[in-house]
Amino acid sequence: MYDFLKQSTQLMEQAASLGGISPTVLELLSGPGRVTSFRFPLKMDDGSVRIFQAHRACHTDALGPTRDGTRISIDLDAEECKALALVMSIKHAAGRIPAGGGKGGIAADPAELSRNELERLCRAYIRHLRPSGPNIDVPGADIGTDMQCMAWMLDEYEQINGHHAPAAVNDKPVILGGMPGGYEATGAGVFDVFQAAAEQVDFKLEGARIAIQGFGQVGSVAAQSFENAGCKVIAVREANSGVYAAEGLSIQELLNHREQHGSLEGFPGADSITNEALFACDCDVLVPAAVQGVITREVAETIKARILVEAANAPTTLEADEYLLNHGVTIVPDVLANAGSVHLCQMERTQGFSDEYWSSDTIEAERRKRLVRSYHEAVQCADHYGLKSVRLGAWINALKRLEEAIVMRGWC
């Protein structure tokens, strides 16, 4: 079974060793600064009362208040929150964002909840989440939550504290201080970073064949971005269905087909494809945009793509990563590739404190600039240490920034 926390910790230890990070700093960063687990009752629509388990992990606030998503997922546990919070600290530090990593949520199936029950659940979570606030710990959207959930959470926080605090919650609706382009930020950012990587290795986009595993918010937006740039998306797979067409798929027509039929199956002019076949298909760029740990060493041996773009969190095991690098595959790592929404949340926070609102064009240009800068800095770091791995370059950069902040604070 894939152990996300174990792999993240191993990766941090490897980067720390290569980057000469102090053992004391590494020990401090090897676990979360704070983990809160709590249970609360919720009255359901039928009058019954259910008890829900919730968690929040805050990795480190050396660079600034902890921030990031709130999941509502039936399988959520504290260990997953710890791993995700660690990775968020790395994303923030690698992107020069003054924030630490936080992750939390509620163990529940949102599909089983009515709209009223979901609202009460979100509000109850905020009531029980302590400490939190714009300068302490800032929740945002994630799996099972959306901007409406964030609006309820923001309102509950403001009702409790008796004043407006738009920076207390991220991923809000625009009318409440959120950012235009929030839905597209991660998927579009995946393409931004891929484009920077493609230029680095002199890879031509026009006609490039793309295979994407995962067709949700991130995968579908990334697919449209690839298509708009002249690439051919030849394979797409989601949880229960997948399609392949050697001459390319029309992404908008595929989205329309799924909306009408509830599945990708039966899309005209396309054949069905499994996950295994998608990973092994004759493509130029492979984009895992679904779940963790899907590209194992065995899967890596079947991959024909020249570039692997990690739109999902930790889709590649360390063994697979090593194999692919040794076989000349360019890997665009998750902490850079899927950080579009992380940068957007930093802009949203700035808006929340300043009451100055940016145009969509400005937001998009700023997101792209920050993502590309982070990628180039990771490449430069990898080159400095004689590494093939841009992933290790990003982690070393992040750990060095965290170490500098920790030492300057006098913690170590």
Steps between C-alpha positions, in 0.01 A plus 500: 500500500630846406616703802486868407640624831791253492592593142479875572721459806754292306508762226556775755785305662664446162471868406626607843806277470585630153434861597694493825200581718569500875399172670314700765299688237424171326382350827273800557351474150461121514166533676218751522518789742141437601234238429145547621248216493150563623148360485173689492129420481281607210123492477388343173193590297305202637557615859769244582844600628826377345849536642769609252877466531715791379872577481732792429878472462724808501852413389704815572436872526866600460425695181150616591154378604407149394263473207325258269213272432213352691383159378172326556590141424384175657859365519663810650728437799764689696792327324382619159462853635856492639644394163302757304594776745870415459472514121314831523788647700733395218270646232479831684874521563594391147268769365634775730159525669508626861292218644525158658317182410163413645247233409187373665141400463219272603460125457168494316350425160365828359284307254296368794427848638221737403591859423376609843697223673813596307463862606455404866803269474723776358389748764549249781852426377594868524343534845713215630821587310729678743721689463428647157491839334669703226829525692490151654353226279294554184283220353423476129312271264608147411344162418132502597481876557449797269463877510152470651643300789768766542232771504320322785827458688592865456158614615516277808847631589382860462182437701707352784756781500264788434687661212574452131817301431519405130856369542383241756394253228633435149325386180193715566248623241613818324215699658648424846858585407599193302703498180376474141643186340506299819343194335757501220808596703648156568428348158615807309806517724586141408532613140698813596766291673499236226562773244800624698635144517438445128699812412781382728538171310417642155174304473255620232137533608331497160358153439640354823296200618363532853354229727320609817396280791233690692234720342369698794554868569877483449523245218223647286634857521853379427366304201338814358823694549702235314245495219498880471880493459479270198564169678292187434338348807482137389399324824294594805406282793285568807389272783270265309554571132762606250533576129777496240521648150834506318403812305398687813187568705291817499508595868187714496304230318632243747384717792159539336478123449578432865243754615233336285588136569676508837804323360771528236400161357340503158664822384474499118818411315686381811589162648486406867827506695606372842736674741775250419460555127494877540829502691657278232351671195718654230487861621751782539368643827337308785296694756388312814227726641313267734636324808823422684739214435364383162833503316696218659829354379305239301285765333806718434657221294206522256499880457596634156447871570794741487351731763304413814299788649373433853166678521402276794670497839773233522384280210850355453678274749865570577604176325309597186643851515856366504430258214344767278779752561761236415316432175496861388144599592455864603290512818310817590438441873174551684628770737555721195250369244182517709583815698283735293228527763764546771623816332143612438423461871795724583356765268158450660654555842664823380163619371336411829733727695526786249147524351667548161366264237685385190371432148481147360780578252727626778428195715572258214824674404617515862419131557694399191798719591524354851465140387761533227741675738465216752570241231810679375631540855454127562685416177785732598520339844507150350776607260699651787500166683556294184155338519272375224198547727312831485294359788804489725596848381161632611517321837855621569399858415199473730695347790771765475241778524332330793836449670591867455170610657534252787857609578416871477215446747744335740313170508810296414 
